[in-house]
Amino acid sequence: MATATRKTAKAPSKTVPRKAPAKVPATQEATALLRADHRRVSALFEQYKRIRSDARKKALVADICMELGIHAQVEEEIFYPAVKAVLKDKELVPEATVEHATLKELIAQVEGKEPDGEMFDATIKVMSEYVKHHVKEEQTQMFPKARKTKLDMQALGAQIAARKVELKASWPRETERPGLLARLAEAVA
């Protein structure tokens, strides 16, 4: 007599599948990272043009000020000194630094303020145009020259990305924000 072999279903395993470790995003090279910042801020300015709500404008301006403040700080602390040294530059970096100073003055005029009408909107428009001018010069003059050097753009990108994470984590919320100029003065002191 043939014996029948009975297949028994295996009981489902009670072990929890292991999660794959969180992947650290690949570091972008420095100019790609800075270009991404430029695109993000440009999109924020475009959103500002379309909104009417003062509360939404104020929130959007807070985002614009944070993005610009962090971007300017990482450029001034990391990117510009590296570029200036390798290019032995006496024009592009100083000019960009002066543009940042002017931009910081515009930020100080709107950051944390209530959107109170045409002068507020005009300041945002001028800031947007100023940023476009600054971005065009960086992307058509400074970045191409920097990429042609022996600078390690991946390492520079990693430094910039890490510093941006630090700055974003410590950036004050709207209710506790003393203003960009006060924060920069405190950082320098």
Phi, psi and omega in degrees: 000133181281137177266134179275134177267126181260127177269129177252140179288138178287139176293141180300142181293140180267003178282141180277130179299140181285137176284142175292142179300145179302131181276130175280126182300144178299137181291133176276154175290156191306311184290329177294320178296316180291324176296321178298320175300316181301315180295319180298314181292321178300318179296323178295317177297321178296320177298319181302320181300331187267346186265153180243333184292127179298322180296317179292321177300314182299317179295319180294319178296323176299318177295316179300313182297319179296310182300314180293319180298313180294315180301312180299319182294317180290327176295314184289326182277325191241302189289308184299314179300321180294316181293316181301317182294314185285326179272349187052045187281136177235012182228301186300308183292314177300320179296317179297324179293320177295319177299320177299318181298317178295318178298321178296326176294319177295319178301317181299332180286338184241337186296126178076001182266158174281136176291099191255027174121210191295325180290323177297310180299321179296321179295318178296320179296315179297319178300316180299314180294322180295317179297317178303316179298313181298315180298316180301315180295317179298312187285335181260340182243299187290311184298314179299320179294319181295320181292336180279354182271182178271011177300138176277093185295331177292314180295319177297319177299320179296317178298315181297314181299316180295317180293323178297320178299315178300311183295318180296320181294329183261359182293127183294147175289165183310319185287338182246014186279114179280350183109148184301313183298319179295320180294319180293320178297320179294320180294326182282328183293000000 
